[in-house]
Amino acid sequence: MNLPGDIFIIDDDPMVAETLKDVLQANQFDCMVYNDPRKAVADLPTYNPKLVITDLQMPEMDGVAVLEACKLFSPACQVVVLTGYGSIELAVRAVKNGAFDFISKPYSPALIIEVIRRGLEKGRLSIDPKNKWEAEDARFADFWESKLSPKFLEELNSASRLLERGTPVLISGEVGSGKSTLARILHKRSRNRRGSLLIIDCATIFMEDAEAYLFGIAPEVLTESSHSKTVCRLASAPGGTIVLKCVESLSLPLQSRLLRVLGGGRFWSADKEPQSLEAQIILTTNDYPERLISKGLLLKEIPSVSAHPLIWAPPLRNLKFEIPEFAKFMLDDCCNRYGRGNLALTREAIDLLQVYDWPGNLHEMGRAMERAAILTQRGRVSVDALPPELVSVAQTRRQLLGKKSSLNTRDQDYILSVLVKHKGLHKEAAEDLGISERTLFRRLSAIRSTLLADKHPE
């Protein structure tokens, strides 16, 4: 059911706006019409529209400014831009900046209704906590949590206890290594787990609006033009957890402001009232903090805001033995998404996945499994369904290693030496290696298979 205010129509031409309103109402959509875009932006917090249709060229405030205000207010709000023939390039740029779509005037009623329906569906998937994307992220977090070693889980438990006391936690790792997933696991293990989890990617925030977006604007410096930008995302998850991804993407002055807020400073909410932080804060970086500090991208004080040691998300190349399980999980998810039956990876494909170094980590594996699910109609995923560049690099690497097995001699010797050190006690050896006992058993089984294959070659 659509509620009044679900859709905003913004056009300085009253006739165009009213005509569009008639089209929408004839198709059971409730909407509000604004001829002044400034009034529409001011009403965003009051009506919380799911979709905004805006003209691109208006004298008081153009459609690009309306788009920015809507995205600052709610990333889930979808914006459709109406444009004349002469401003197609501007409309395309608006889409690249986050607009859902653009429609050229004169428009077909059937086309605009179709675009609106798709936009509302996308918005629903963006904000519904039970939507399929959120469910996929949560399932992967549960899956990964089940693969973590007792030692790593205890580290997360320690970090979650500090989170509950108001101490931020810092997670670092390579791009695509699963830092947001670890943050989700931390959130789930904290007392704020029933609250919302808000993940903010600092690398995607417009720099000129970043301060207002994160911290709001104090009333004494608030102007009419900046009113719509007073979003204050740090006030958006009281009793929950806020994850600031890629914090090194913020300018150094903004990082300094963030430090003051984390240290007990106040910020300004959209109602222009001073607020204290009521959410747990997790920061992530895409490299070791020391390297980012040396490059001038991160303030040296940022790592010290956490009383907990840095949590490092392990790169996928360090999880060789878990790679088949990660790949199968992602493959199953892709099969469900595209309506495929159950698929399995061939032994040859698994070997190459384990040999490959995965510079793009989990993100790269996700894309590889998506490709495999699309190209394989039924049965088993062969090497041919994997990305060609992945196969080429992995085959070259395997030749250099000189072994068919992905388990190299160095891995074997290290595992066996740790087992000897602990006099064959699997539990102690697993904790020392930072893996679960179940994983240790699998690795020992692989070592036995490799040794037997070397002793009795085919």
JORA-V837932 format. One record per residue. N is the residue number from 0. RES is the residue in one small letter. SS is DSSP state (a for helix, b for strand, c for the rest). PSI is psi as a letter, one per 30 degrees, with the letter a starting at -180 (NA if undefined). D_FIRST is the distance of its C-alpha to the first C-alpha in Angstrom with 1 decimal. Layout:
n: <N	N>
res: <RES	RES>
ss: <SS	SS>
psi: <PSI	PSI>
d_first: <D_FIRST	D_FIRST>
This chain:
n: <0	1	2	3	4	5	6	7	8	9	10	11	12	13	14	15	16	17	18	19	20	21	22	23	24	25	26	27	28	29	30	31	32	33	34	35	36	37	38	39	40	41	42	43	44	45	46	47	48	49	50	51	52	53	54	55	56	57	58	59	60	61	62	63	64	65	66	67	68	69	70	71	72	73	74	75	76	77	78	79	80	81	82	83	84	85	86	87	88	89	90	91	92	93	94	95	96	97	98	99	100	101	102	103	104	105	106	107	108	109	110	111	112	113	114	115	116	117	118	119	120	121	122	123	124	125	126	127	128	129	130	131	132	133	134	135	136	137	138	139	140	141	142	143	144	145	146	147	148	149	150	151	152	153	154	155	156	157	158	159	160	161	162	163	164	165	166	167	168	169	170	171	172	173	174	175	176	177	178	179	180	181	182	183	184	185	186	187	188	189	190	191	192	193	194	195	196	197	198	199	200	201	202	203	204	205	206	207	208	209	210	211	212	213	214	215	216	217	218	219	220	221	222	223	224	225	226	227	228	229	230	231	232	233	234	235	236	237	238	239	240	241	242	243	244	245	246	247	248	249	250	251	252	253	254	255	256	257	258	259	260	261	262	263	264	265	266	267	268	269	270	271	272	273	274	275	276	277	278	279	280	281	282	283	284	285	286	287	288	289	290	291	292	293	294	295	296	297	298	299	300	301	302	303	304	305	306	307	308	309	310	311	312	313	314	315	316	317	318	319	320	321	322	323	324	325	326	327	328	329	330	331	332	333	334	335	336	337	338	339	340	341	342	343	344	345	346	347	348	349	350	351	352	353	354	355	356	357	358	359	360	361	362	363	364	365	366	367	368	369	370	371	372	373	374	375	376	377	378	379	380	381	382	383	384	385	386	387	388	389	390	391	392	393	394	395	396	397	398	399	400	401	402	403	404	405	406	407	408	409	410	411	412	413	414	415	416	417	418	419	420	421	422	423	424	425	426	427	428	429	430	431	432	433	434	435	436	437	438	439	440	441	442	443	444	445	446	447	448	449	450	451	452	453	454	455	456	457>
res: <m	n	l	p	g	d	i	f	i	i	d	d	d	p	m	v	a	e	t	l	k	d	v	l	q	a	n	q	f	d	c	m	v	y	n	d	p	r	k	a	v	a	d	l	p	t	y	n	p	k	l	v	i	t	d	l	q	m	p	e	m	d	g	v	a	v	l	e	a	c	k	l	f	s	p	a	c	q	v	v	v	l	t	g	y	g	s	i	e	l	a	v	r	a	v	k	n	g	a	f	d	f	i	s	k	p	y	s	p	a	l	i	i	e	v	i	r	r	g	l	e	k	g	r	l	s	i	d	p	k	n	k	w	e	a	e	d	a	r	f	a	d	f	w	e	s	k	l	s	p	k	f	l	e	e	l	n	s	a	s	r	l	l	e	r	g	t	p	v	l	i	s	g	e	v	g	s	g	k	s	t	l	a	r	i	l	h	k	r	s	r	n	r	r	g	s	l	l	i	i	d	c	a	t	i	f	m	e	d	a	e	a	y	l	f	g	i	a	p	e	v	l	t	e	s	s	h	s	k	t	v	c	r	l	a	s	a	p	g	g	t	i	v	l	k	c	v	e	s	l	s	l	p	l	q	s	r	l	l	r	v	l	g	g	g	r	f	w	s	a	d	k	e	p	q	s	l	e	a	q	i	i	l	t	t	n	d	y	p	e	r	l	i	s	k	g	l	l	l	k	e	i	p	s	v	s	a	h	p	l	i	w	a	p	p	l	r	n	l	k	f	e	i	p	e	f	a	k	f	m	l	d	d	c	c	n	r	y	g	r	g	n	l	a	l	t	r	e	a	i	d	l	l	q	v	y	d	w	p	g	n	l	h	e	m	g	r	a	m	e	r	a	a	i	l	t	q	r	g	r	v	s	v	d	a	l	p	p	e	l	v	s	v	a	q	t	r	r	q	l	l	g	k	k	s	s	l	n	t	r	d	q	d	y	i	l	s	v	l	v	k	h	k	g	l	h	k	e	a	a	e	d	l	g	i	s	e	r	t	l	f	r	r	l	s	a	i	r	s	t	l	l	a	d	k	h	p	e>
ss: <c	c	c	c	c	c	b	b	b	b	c	c	c	a	a	a	a	a	a	a	a	a	a	a	a	a	c	c	c	c	b	b	b	b	c	c	a	a	a	a	a	a	c	a	a	a	a	c	c	c	b	b	b	b	b	c	c	c	c	c	c	c	a	a	a	a	a	a	a	a	a	a	a	c	c	c	c	b	b	b	b	b	b	c	a	a	a	a	a	a	a	a	a	a	a	a	c	c	c	c	b	b	b	b	c	c	c	c	a	a	a	a	a	a	a	a	a	a	a	a	a	a	a	a	a	a	a	c	c	c	c	a	a	a	a	a	a	a	a	a	a	a	a	a	a	a	a	c	c	a	a	a	a	a	a	a	a	a	a	a	a	a	a	a	c	c	c	c	b	b	b	b	c	c	c	c	c	c	a	a	a	a	a	a	a	a	a	a	a	c	c	c	c	c	c	c	b	b	b	b	b	a	a	a	c	c	a	a	a	a	a	a	a	a	a	c	c	c	a	a	a	c	c	c	c	c	a	a	a	c	c	c	a	a	a	c	c	c	c	c	b	b	b	b	b	c	a	a	a	c	c	a	a	a	a	a	a	a	a	a	a	a	c	c	c	c	b	b	c	c	c	c	c	b	b	c	c	c	c	b	b	b	b	b	b	c	c	c	a	a	a	a	a	a	c	c	c	c	c	c	c	c	a	a	a	c	c	c	c	c	b	b	c	c	c	a	a	a	c	a	a	a	a	a	a	a	a	a	a	a	a	a	a	a	a	a	a	a	c	c	c	c	c	b	b	c	a	a	a	a	a	a	a	a	a	c	c	c	c	c	a	a	a	a	a	a	a	a	a	a	a	a	a	a	a	c	c	c	c	b	b	c	a	a	a	c	c	a	a	a	a	a	a	a	a	a	a	a	a	a	a	c	c	c	c	c	c	c	a	a	a	a	a	a	a	a	a	a	a	a	a	c	c	c	c	a	a	a	a	a	a	a	a	c	c	c	a	a	a	a	a	a	a	a	a	a	a	a	a	a	a	a	a	a	a	c	c	c>
psi: <k	k	l	k	f	e	k	k	k	j	k	f	j	e	e	e	e	e	e	e	e	e	e	e	e	f	g	g	k	k	l	k	k	k	f	j	f	e	e	e	e	f	f	e	f	e	f	i	k	f	k	k	j	k	l	e	j	k	e	e	k	l	f	e	e	e	e	e	e	e	e	e	e	j	f	f	k	k	k	k	k	k	l	l	e	f	g	e	e	e	e	e	e	e	e	f	g	f	k	e	l	l	k	k	k	k	l	k	e	e	e	e	e	e	e	e	e	e	e	e	e	e	e	e	f	e	f	j	f	g	l	e	e	e	e	e	e	e	e	e	e	e	e	e	e	f	f	k	l	e	e	e	e	e	e	e	e	e	e	e	e	e	e	f	g	g	k	l	k	k	k	l	l	l	k	g	g	g	e	e	e	e	e	e	e	e	e	f	f	l	f	g	f	f	l	l	j	j	j	j	j	f	f	g	k	k	e	f	g	e	e	e	e	e	f	a	k	k	e	f	g	k	l	e	f	f	e	f	f	i	e	i	f	f	g	f	h	k	g	b	k	k	k	j	k	h	f	f	f	k	l	e	e	e	e	e	e	e	e	e	e	f	g	g	l	l	l	k	l	f	g	g	k	k	l	l	k	g	l	k	k	k	k	k	l	g	l	k	e	e	e	e	e	f	f	g	f	k	k	f	f	e	f	f	f	k	f	k	l	k	k	j	j	k	l	f	f	g	h	e	f	f	e	e	e	e	e	e	e	e	e	e	e	e	e	e	e	g	g	l	l	k	l	l	k	l	e	e	e	e	e	e	e	f	e	k	f	i	f	g	b	e	e	e	e	e	e	e	e	e	e	e	e	e	f	j	e	l	b	k	j	l	e	f	f	l	k	e	e	e	e	e	e	e	e	e	e	e	e	e	f	g	k	e	k	f	j	l	e	e	e	e	e	e	e	e	e	e	e	e	e	g	h	g	j	e	e	e	e	e	e	e	f	g	l	l	e	e	e	e	e	e	e	e	e	e	e	e	e	e	e	e	e	e	e	i	l	NA>
d_first: <0.0	3.8	6.5	10.1	12.1	9.8	12.5	16.1	18.5	22.1	25.0	28.3	28.6	26.8	27.0	25.4	22.5	21.9	22.3	19.7	17.3	18.0	17.3	13.8	12.9	14.6	12.2	9.0	8.8	9.4	12.6	15.8	19.2	22.2	25.7	27.2	25.9	27.6	25.4	22.2	23.7	24.7	21.1	19.7	20.3	18.9	15.4	15.2	13.6	12.3	14.2	17.2	19.0	22.6	25.8	28.6	31.5	31.3	34.2	32.9	31.0	30.5	27.5	29.1	29.3	25.7	24.9	27.2	25.7	22.1	23.5	25.6	22.8	20.4	21.4	17.8	16.9	17.4	19.7	20.5	23.9	25.0	28.8	31.8	34.4	36.7	34.4	33.2	35.1	33.4	30.0	31.1	32.3	29.0	27.4	30.1	29.4	25.8	23.8	21.4	22.9	24.7	24.8	28.1	28.5	28.6	25.4	24.1	20.7	20.1	21.0	18.9	15.7	16.9	17.7	14.3	12.6	15.3	15.2	11.6	12.7	15.8	14.4	12.4	15.7	17.6	16.0	15.0	18.3	18.1	17.6	20.5	22.5	22.6	23.5	26.2	27.7	27.7	29.4	32.0	32.7	33.4	35.5	37.5	38.0	39.6	42.1	43.2	46.7	47.4	49.1	46.0	43.7	46.1	45.9	42.1	42.4	44.9	42.6	39.7	42.0	42.9	39.3	38.7	41.7	40.2	42.2	40.5	41.1	42.1	41.3	43.1	43.4	43.6	40.6	38.3	40.1	37.1	37.3	33.6	33.7	36.6	34.7	31.8	34.4	35.9	32.6	32.2	35.8	35.5	34.6	31.6	30.0	27.2	26.3	24.6	26.6	26.4	28.5	29.7	31.8	34.4	35.6	32.4	32.4	33.8	37.1	37.3	34.1	34.6	36.2	33.4	30.8	32.5	34.3	33.0	35.4	37.8	37.5	41.0	40.3	36.8	36.7	34.2	34.0	33.5	30.9	27.9	29.6	29.9	27.5	29.7	28.2	30.9	29.0	25.7	26.5	28.4	29.6	28.8	30.6	30.8	32.5	34.2	35.0	38.0	39.2	42.2	40.1	40.0	42.9	45.7	45.1	41.5	42.7	45.1	42.4	40.4	43.6	43.9	40.4	40.9	44.2	42.7	42.0	39.1	36.4	34.3	30.6	28.3	29.2	32.8	33.9	36.2	34.9	36.5	35.2	33.2	32.3	34.6	35.7	36.6	38.3	38.9	41.5	42.3	46.0	48.5	48.4	52.1	51.8	49.0	51.1	54.2	52.2	51.1	47.4	47.0	48.6	51.1	49.6	46.2	47.4	49.1	46.0	45.5	48.0	47.1	48.8	46.9	44.7	45.4	42.9	45.2	45.2	44.6	48.2	49.2	47.2	49.0	48.9	45.2	44.4	44.2	41.7	39.6	39.8	38.8	35.8	34.5	35.5	33.5	30.4	30.8	31.5	28.2	26.4	28.2	28.4	32.1	34.2	36.1	38.6	41.6	43.8	47.4	50.2	51.2	47.8	47.6	51.1	50.1	47.0	49.3	51.9	49.6	49.3	45.6	45.8	42.0	41.7	38.4	36.5	39.2	39.1	35.4	35.9	38.9	37.1	34.2	36.9	38.6	35.5	34.9	38.5	39.3	38.1	39.5	42.2	43.6	42.9	46.2	47.6	46.8	43.1	43.6	43.7	47.2	48.0	47.2	49.4	52.2	52.3	52.1	54.9	57.1	56.5	57.3	60.5	61.5	60.9	63.1	61.2	58.8	57.1	54.7	56.4	59.3	62.5	61.6	58.6	60.7	63.6	61.4	59.5	62.8	64.5	61.9	62.2	66.0	65.7	63.8	66.3	63.8	61.4	58.0	55.9	57.9	58.1	54.3	53.7	56.3	54.6	51.2	49.8	48.9	51.6	49.6	49.6	53.3	54.1	52.3	54.3	57.5	56.8	56.3	59.5	61.4	60.1	61.2	64.6	65.2	64.2	66.7	69.3	68.9	67.7	66.9>
